[in-house]
Amino acid sequence: MNISEYIKDQLRHTGVNRYLKNLSWMFFARLATMVISFIAVAYIARNLGPSNYGELSYAVSYTSLFAFIASLGIEQVLYREILAHPEKRNALMSTALMLRMVAGGFAAFLGVSIALLISSPQLSILLIVILSTSFFFSTFQLLGQEFQADVRAKSPSLLAVVVTLILNILKIVVIAMDQGVLYLALVLALEPILYGIGYIWLRTKYYGRINLFVFDASLAKTILIDALPLTFVTAFSMIYARIDQVLINHMINTTSVGFYDVAVRLSEVWYFIPNIIVAGLFPALMNAKSDSITMFAKRTRMLIFAIASISVAIAIITTLTSNIIVGIVFGNDFFEASSVLKIYIWSNIGIGIHLVLHYVLIAEKMSKYIAFSAFLGMVVNILLNLMLIPTLGMHGAALASVIAYVIPLTALTFFKKPRALLSAILRG
């Protein structure tokens, strides 16, 4: 047997080939949707200008602060339960969907109510009302967890590309017809509806029709109890990911939000790499954990090193070329965003490493430690924003984000169990 045949034989017997195919579909979908969305965002920003673009960015950031209520943090718990109890698939899915529907409706009501109380400009309130409707309809994207658990990413990946293409064509048409930010918000609100239709069709095709009115109270209790720490994690993470733009809007102006959002988006372009790699290889980590703790630690260590190396390389290249990148993509009107990008891009290192540890701690049922570290990161970010924005402006907010994304990593070493886990991973 030659080397090529040996490698193919090993791939067939270890199941690695299956994970690689799944990962390739996820990578394709993420890359395709990212490219399509990014082209549309650049076109939209160029035509709206920093001020109007900042108005829309503020509404999106404000609405995002309530997303944790709508999600309940149950995605990864549901994923784990489907892997562990495939015979309960239908009951798990229907129960989770009902929980998300109720939570989504409440999140929309709360977000709009607070927006009215703080007397935001009329345009901002209208944008927030429109965007808040997405909380309810995003419920059906939960169906994607079934496909992820079964390592069947092809169909959801193609769905993501189709929906992204439709939405961004609509966005470009809105701008080309000079219809403004309200119509753009309506297109954004359409996204979860299209995903919902697509996922319901896919779910019916591959797993059969789901009964939305089957509710298992015991399963709901299990999901909510296990997801509670993750709900707080989602809340804390969303707040310290978006609070900077909200504070910039209130402490500086909407135009500055537009500049800052451009820098954030150029940084987030690279988020797909760690997200795809970690999500795609998580089943492999789980299988390694059931077979050998040593193998689990080795794979986790290799994953952390790979994510960190990729993030550092991207940060260096982006820092050196930020002026060129901003000028080419968004135009000279957004040139001020380049200096913010040079700082903000370094937050990707902490984000990538934390993502790996997030999945590992979930696998080890240590969700409460993730919640604590995320809470600490949120508090640090808010305090640093309040201190640095008045003196350094947008650059202070970017620096606050870089520091705050490192805090959750160091905070894990404060506790015995995660410290022991991290030590085992690093020692190998």
PLY file of the C-alpha trace (Angstrom):
ply
format ascii 1.0
element vertex 428
property float x
property float y
property float z
element edge 427
property int vertex1
property int vertex2
end_header
0.00 0.00 0.00
1.48 3.35 -1.03
1.28 6.55 1.07
-1.70 7.98 -0.83
-3.75 4.79 -0.36
-2.75 4.63 3.30
-3.95 8.21 3.94
-7.25 7.54 2.17
-7.73 4.37 4.21
-7.07 6.23 7.47
-9.52 8.95 6.53
-12.22 6.39 5.85
-11.68 4.54 9.13
-11.22 7.51 11.45
-14.17 9.50 10.15
-11.96 12.52 9.62
-13.09 12.71 6.00
-16.67 13.27 7.12
-15.67 16.15 9.37
-13.51 17.69 6.65
-16.38 17.59 4.15
-18.70 19.16 6.70
-16.10 21.80 7.51
-15.57 22.57 3.83
-19.28 23.25 3.31
-19.38 25.50 6.37
-16.29 27.31 5.17
-17.75 27.77 1.69
-21.02 29.16 3.04
-19.33 31.49 5.49
-16.89 32.77 2.89
-19.57 33.24 0.23
-22.02 35.01 2.55
-19.22 37.16 3.96
-18.06 38.29 0.52
-21.60 39.01 -0.69
-22.52 40.87 2.51
-19.30 42.82 2.60
-19.68 44.06 -0.96
-23.22 45.20 -0.14
-22.14 46.91 3.09
-19.36 48.79 1.31
-21.80 49.93 -1.39
-24.39 50.97 1.21
-21.88 52.85 3.38
-20.40 54.71 0.42
-23.85 55.89 -0.67
-25.29 56.68 2.76
-22.20 58.49 4.07
-20.83 58.31 7.63
-23.79 60.08 9.31
-26.71 58.08 7.86
-24.71 54.88 7.98
-23.95 55.62 11.63
-27.68 56.07 12.33
-28.42 52.59 11.00
-25.40 51.11 12.81
-26.56 52.60 16.10
-30.05 51.08 15.72
-28.54 47.67 14.90
-26.17 47.87 17.89
-28.91 48.99 20.27
-31.26 46.20 19.15
-28.45 43.65 19.50
-28.25 44.42 23.22
-31.56 42.55 23.66
-30.68 39.55 21.48
-29.63 37.47 24.50
-33.22 37.46 25.75
-34.50 36.18 22.42
-31.84 33.45 22.10
-31.95 32.21 25.72
-28.46 30.84 25.03
-29.93 27.42 24.23
-28.27 26.72 20.86
-25.20 24.92 22.15
-27.11 23.11 24.90
-29.62 21.89 22.31
-26.74 20.81 20.07
-25.22 18.83 22.93
-28.55 17.21 23.87
-29.26 16.12 20.29
-25.83 14.49 20.14
-26.38 12.79 23.49
-30.07 11.84 23.04
-30.93 11.53 19.33
-34.07 9.55 20.19
-35.52 12.74 21.77
-34.82 14.89 18.72
-38.42 15.90 17.94
-39.36 16.68 21.52
-36.15 18.66 22.03
-36.67 20.73 18.91
-40.35 21.53 19.45
-39.79 22.44 23.09
-36.81 24.65 22.24
-38.75 26.41 19.48
-41.64 27.26 21.79
-39.23 28.65 24.38
-37.57 30.82 21.75
-40.87 32.16 20.40
-41.95 33.42 23.81
-38.51 34.86 24.54
-38.34 36.57 21.13
-41.65 38.31 21.61
-40.63 39.55 25.05
-37.24 40.78 23.79
-38.91 42.84 21.04
-41.36 44.39 23.50
-38.63 45.25 26.02
-36.27 46.75 23.45
-38.89 49.02 21.93
-40.23 50.07 25.35
-36.82 51.16 26.60
-36.11 52.99 23.32
-39.29 55.01 23.84
-38.37 55.78 27.46
-34.91 57.14 26.69
-36.41 59.54 24.13
-34.23 58.57 21.16
-34.68 60.54 17.90
-37.81 59.52 15.98
-35.79 57.91 13.18
-33.87 55.76 15.65
-37.11 54.59 17.28
-38.61 53.60 13.93
-35.47 51.69 13.00
-35.44 49.91 16.37
-39.13 48.93 16.05
-38.50 47.42 12.62
-35.33 45.58 13.62
-36.88 44.22 16.84
-39.36 42.11 14.85
-36.45 39.85 13.92
-36.32 38.49 17.47
-39.51 36.49 17.02
-38.85 35.21 13.50
-35.24 34.22 14.26
-36.69 31.34 16.30
-36.66 28.96 13.35
-32.93 29.29 12.75
-32.68 26.99 15.77
-33.52 24.14 13.39
-29.98 24.42 12.06
-28.68 22.75 15.22
-30.04 19.41 14.01
-27.97 19.56 10.84
-24.88 20.63 12.76
-25.28 17.77 15.24
-25.57 15.28 12.37
-22.53 16.77 10.58
-24.72 17.69 7.59
-23.74 21.24 6.74
-24.33 21.13 2.98
-28.03 22.07 2.89
-27.88 24.82 5.58
-24.78 26.20 3.88
-26.53 26.48 0.51
-29.53 28.05 2.26
-27.27 30.67 3.85
-25.78 31.59 0.47
-29.20 31.90 -1.21
-30.70 34.02 1.61
-27.65 36.26 1.76
-27.71 36.78 -1.99
-31.42 37.70 -1.98
-31.09 40.08 0.97
-28.07 41.92 -0.34
-29.54 42.33 -3.80
-32.56 43.91 -2.09
-30.28 46.21 -0.06
-28.47 47.39 -3.18
-31.79 47.96 -4.96
-33.02 50.05 -2.00
-29.91 52.24 -2.13
-29.97 52.47 -5.92
-33.58 53.72 -5.70
-32.51 56.21 -3.00
-35.03 54.89 -0.44
-32.92 55.42 2.71
-32.33 53.66 6.00
-35.95 52.79 6.86
-36.25 50.53 3.84
-32.85 49.04 4.62
-34.12 48.17 8.09
-37.13 46.42 6.53
-34.77 44.31 4.41
-32.73 43.44 7.52
-35.93 42.39 9.29
-36.73 40.10 6.35
-33.61 37.97 6.96
-34.92 35.72 9.78
-38.20 35.22 7.87
-36.36 33.86 4.82
-34.16 31.67 7.00
-37.24 30.41 8.84
-38.97 29.39 5.62
-35.82 27.67 4.39
-35.12 25.79 7.61
-38.71 24.60 7.97
-38.55 23.22 4.42
-35.19 21.52 5.03
-36.29 20.12 8.36
-39.45 18.65 6.82
-37.45 17.15 3.95
-34.74 15.45 6.04
-36.31 14.82 9.44
-40.05 15.12 8.92
-42.59 17.74 9.94
-42.16 19.19 13.40
-45.10 19.77 15.73
-44.69 23.23 17.26
-47.28 22.56 19.92
-45.51 19.65 21.63
-43.98 20.99 24.81
-42.08 18.79 27.25
-41.82 20.60 30.58
-39.03 18.36 31.88
-36.92 18.90 28.76
-37.62 22.63 28.91
-36.40 22.68 32.50
-33.22 20.80 31.58
-32.51 23.09 28.63
-33.15 26.29 30.57
-31.13 25.26 33.63
-28.13 24.20 31.54
-28.48 27.24 29.27
-28.90 29.80 32.05
-25.16 30.47 32.42
-24.89 30.62 28.62
-27.77 33.13 28.52
-25.75 35.39 30.75
-22.68 34.73 28.61
-24.63 35.77 25.52
-25.87 38.88 27.31
-22.46 39.89 28.61
-20.77 39.13 25.28
-23.34 41.06 23.25
-23.18 44.03 25.58
-19.42 44.36 25.46
-19.45 43.72 21.69
-22.01 46.47 20.97
-22.02 48.87 23.91
-19.09 50.80 22.45
-21.15 51.97 19.47
-24.08 52.92 21.70
-21.78 54.92 23.98
-19.99 56.58 21.04
-23.38 57.71 19.73
-24.31 59.32 23.06
-20.83 60.63 23.99
-19.64 61.82 20.56
-22.02 61.66 17.58
-23.65 59.43 14.97
-20.96 60.14 12.37
-18.33 58.68 14.69
-20.48 55.57 15.01
-20.30 55.25 11.23
-16.50 55.42 11.24
-16.20 53.01 14.15
-18.64 50.49 12.65
-16.57 50.38 9.46
-13.48 49.45 11.51
-15.45 46.80 13.40
-16.83 45.29 10.21
-13.39 45.10 8.62
-12.20 43.26 11.72
-15.23 40.97 11.81
-14.54 39.92 8.24
-12.00 37.52 9.74
-14.27 36.11 12.47
-15.49 33.44 10.09
-12.14 31.63 10.20
-12.10 30.72 13.92
-15.88 30.23 13.98
-15.88 27.78 11.11
-12.81 25.88 12.29
-14.03 25.52 15.88
-17.68 24.73 15.05
-16.67 22.28 12.35
-14.13 20.41 14.49
-16.09 20.42 17.76
-17.63 16.99 17.05
-14.08 15.67 16.56
-13.11 17.07 19.97
-16.17 15.46 21.57
-15.31 12.08 20.02
-11.71 12.40 21.17
-12.91 13.20 24.69
-14.95 9.99 24.84
-11.99 7.92 23.63
-8.98 9.52 25.29
-8.43 12.54 27.52
-4.89 12.79 26.18
-6.13 12.97 22.59
-8.76 15.53 23.62
-6.08 17.73 25.22
-3.78 17.38 22.21
-6.45 18.34 19.68
-7.58 21.28 21.80
-4.01 22.54 22.17
-3.40 22.30 18.44
-6.65 24.14 17.78
-5.75 27.00 20.15
-2.31 27.36 18.58
-3.76 27.40 15.05
-6.40 30.01 15.91
-3.88 32.24 17.72
-1.34 32.04 14.89
-3.90 32.89 12.22
-5.25 35.82 14.28
-1.78 37.32 14.88
-0.89 37.08 11.18
-4.15 38.79 10.18
-3.65 41.55 12.78
-0.14 42.35 11.56
-1.13 42.49 7.89
-4.23 44.60 8.61
-2.31 47.07 10.78
0.22 47.66 8.03
-2.38 48.09 5.28
-5.39 49.64 7.09
-5.24 52.95 5.18
-5.28 51.15 1.84
-8.04 48.74 2.91
-10.41 51.44 4.15
-9.78 53.65 1.11
-10.42 50.88 -1.41
-13.45 49.34 0.29
-15.30 52.30 1.82
-13.78 55.35 0.13
-12.11 58.51 1.35
-15.18 59.66 3.30
-14.43 56.89 5.82
-10.68 57.45 6.01
-10.87 58.18 9.77
-11.86 54.55 10.32
-8.37 53.33 9.33
-6.69 54.48 12.56
-9.43 52.75 14.59
-8.98 49.56 12.57
-5.25 49.44 13.44
-6.21 49.05 17.08
-9.46 47.06 16.92
-8.07 44.27 14.71
-5.92 43.01 17.61
-9.04 42.07 19.57
-9.43 39.10 17.17
-6.69 37.21 19.01
-8.56 37.18 22.30
-11.86 36.47 20.55
-10.48 33.44 18.70
-8.82 31.81 21.71
-11.84 32.48 23.90
-14.08 30.81 21.31
-12.10 27.56 21.57
-12.18 27.62 25.38
-15.90 28.43 25.27
-16.64 25.18 23.42
-14.27 23.17 25.61
-15.84 24.41 28.84
-19.31 23.60 27.50
-18.12 20.07 26.72
-16.85 19.81 30.30
-20.13 21.27 31.68
-18.36 24.29 33.18
-20.72 26.92 31.74
-20.80 28.96 34.93
-17.13 29.84 34.54
-17.76 31.11 31.03
-20.49 33.32 32.45
-18.18 34.79 35.07
-15.37 35.55 32.63
-17.81 37.12 30.15
-19.30 39.25 32.94
-15.87 40.46 33.94
-15.03 41.29 30.32
-18.27 43.25 29.95
-17.69 45.28 33.11
-14.10 46.08 32.13
-15.19 47.10 28.63
-17.94 49.44 29.88
-15.64 51.07 32.44
-12.82 51.49 29.94
-15.19 52.96 27.37
-16.48 55.47 29.90
-12.92 56.44 30.80
-11.26 56.39 27.38
-13.90 57.73 24.97
-13.92 61.25 26.51
-10.13 61.52 26.07
-9.29 59.30 23.09
-12.63 59.24 21.26
-13.22 56.29 18.92
-9.65 55.06 19.50
-10.38 54.77 23.20
-13.35 52.52 22.46
-11.19 50.31 20.20
-8.48 50.04 22.87
-11.12 49.16 25.46
-12.31 46.29 23.26
-8.81 44.87 22.81
-8.24 44.81 26.58
-11.72 43.53 27.41
-11.39 40.55 25.06
-8.27 39.40 26.95
-9.85 39.61 30.41
-12.10 36.52 30.02
-9.04 34.40 29.27
-7.12 35.42 32.38
-10.23 35.27 34.56
-10.59 31.51 33.96
-7.37 30.87 35.88
-8.99 32.22 39.07
-10.91 28.97 39.56
-9.63 25.49 40.36
-11.54 23.37 37.82
-10.95 25.48 34.68
-7.38 26.14 35.79
-6.78 22.38 36.04
-8.40 21.85 32.64
-6.30 24.55 31.00
-3.17 23.19 32.63
-3.91 19.69 31.29
-4.47 21.06 27.80
-1.29 23.12 27.76
0.86 20.36 29.29
-0.40 17.80 26.85
0 1
1 2
2 3
3 4
4 5
5 6
6 7
7 8
8 9
9 10
10 11
11 12
12 13
13 14
14 15
15 16
16 17
17 18
18 19
19 20
20 21
21 22
22 23
23 24
24 25
25 26
26 27
27 28
28 29
29 30
30 31
31 32
32 33
33 34
34 35
35 36
36 37
37 38
38 39
39 40
40 41
41 42
42 43
43 44
44 45
45 46
46 47
47 48
48 49
49 50
50 51
51 52
52 53
53 54
54 55
55 56
56 57
57 58
58 59
59 60
60 61
61 62
62 63
63 64
64 65
65 66
66 67
67 68
68 69
69 70
70 71
71 72
72 73
73 74
74 75
75 76
76 77
77 78
78 79
79 80
80 81
81 82
82 83
83 84
84 85
85 86
86 87
87 88
88 89
89 90
90 91
91 92
92 93
93 94
94 95
95 96
96 97
97 98
98 99
99 100
100 101
101 102
102 103
103 104
104 105
105 106
106 107
107 108
108 109
109 110
110 111
111 112
112 113
113 114
114 115
115 116
116 117
117 118
118 119
119 120
120 121
121 122
122 123
123 124
124 125
125 126
126 127
127 128
128 129
129 130
130 131
131 132
132 133
133 134
134 135
135 136
136 137
137 138
138 139
139 140
140 141
141 142
142 143
143 144
144 145
145 146
146 147
147 148
148 149
149 150
150 151
151 152
152 153
153 154
154 155
155 156
156 157
157 158
158 159
159 160
160 161
161 162
162 163
163 164
164 165
165 166
166 167
167 168
168 169
169 170
170 171
171 172
172 173
173 174
174 175
175 176
176 177
177 178
178 179
179 180
180 181
181 182
182 183
183 184
184 185
185 186
186 187
187 188
188 189
189 190
190 191
191 192
192 193
193 194
194 195
195 196
196 197
197 198
198 199
199 200
200 201
201 202
202 203
203 204
204 205
205 206
206 207
207 208
208 209
209 210
210 211
211 212
212 213
213 214
214 215
215 216
216 217
217 218
218 219
219 220
220 221
221 222
222 223
223 224
224 225
225 226
226 227
227 228
228 229
229 230
230 231
231 232
232 233
233 234
234 235
235 236
236 237
237 238
238 239
239 240
240 241
241 242
242 243
243 244
244 245
245 246
246 247
247 248
248 249
249 250
250 251
251 252
252 253
253 254
254 255
255 256
256 257
257 258
258 259
259 260
260 261
261 262
262 263
263 264
264 265
265 266
266 267
267 268
268 269
269 270
270 271
271 272
272 273
273 274
274 275
275 276
276 277
277 278
278 279
279 280
280 281
281 282
282 283
283 284
284 285
285 286
286 287
287 288
288 289
289 290
290 291
291 292
292 293
293 294
294 295
295 296
296 297
297 298
298 299
299 300
300 301
301 302
302 303
303 304
304 305
305 306
306 307
307 308
308 309
309 310
310 311
311 312
312 313
313 314
314 315
315 316
316 317
317 318
318 319
319 320
320 321
321 322
322 323
323 324
324 325
325 326
326 327
327 328
328 329
329 330
330 331
331 332
332 333
333 334
334 335
335 336
336 337
337 338
338 339
339 340
340 341
341 342
342 343
343 344
344 345
345 346
346 347
347 348
348 349
349 350
350 351
351 352
352 353
353 354
354 355
355 356
356 357
357 358
358 359
359 360
360 361
361 362
362 363
363 364
364 365
365 366
366 367
367 368
368 369
369 370
370 371
371 372
372 373
373 374
374 375
375 376
376 377
377 378
378 379
379 380
380 381
381 382
382 383
383 384
384 385
385 386
386 387
387 388
388 389
389 390
390 391
391 392
392 393
393 394
394 395
395 396
396 397
397 398
398 399
399 400
400 401
401 402
402 403
403 404
404 405
405 406
406 407
407 408
408 409
409 410
410 411
411 412
412 413
413 414
414 415
415 416
416 417
417 418
418 419
419 420
420 421
421 422
422 423
423 424
424 425
425 426
426 427
